[in-house]
């Protein structure tokens, strides 16, 4: 019972401590480490040679010897001959199949799936009421609006007729 009432409070306080105390300290420590990175990194061979007065080899050469330099030269020579390797081109994507007359007529009526006659009739009536030419006969609508509405109404009638004949 104790944990059910105090656990959310404890978790919230721990989150606040992380956000407001721990995270800023981590950011400051990271910035300080990046600023002082040169002091921690091993000296570069040129700098070491100047300081000691004798030449030193790079750490890579101590481990791998001359092999890594020869490999790099061979790799770059091969790339110059053949050029960078590119993946083969993808085959062209075929265009999508055109929608069937049924799908386009259903889309015209704003339906999907396999609607029954009741849904077909209600969609037809709703759109016919919206795009009927008599609604666009007022002076508030332009001639372009009237012609658009009549074309839309013809498409709606054609879709309804086709869908009722081909259930």
Secondary structure, DSSP 8 states (H G I E B T S, - for coil): -HHHHHHHHHHHHHHHHIIIIIHHHHHHHHHHHHHTHHHHS---HHHHHHHHSS----HHHHHHTTHHHHHHHHHHHHHHHH-S----------------HHHHHHHHHT--S---HHHHHHHHHHHHHHH-GGGG-STTS-HHHHHHHHHHHHHHHHHHHHHHH--
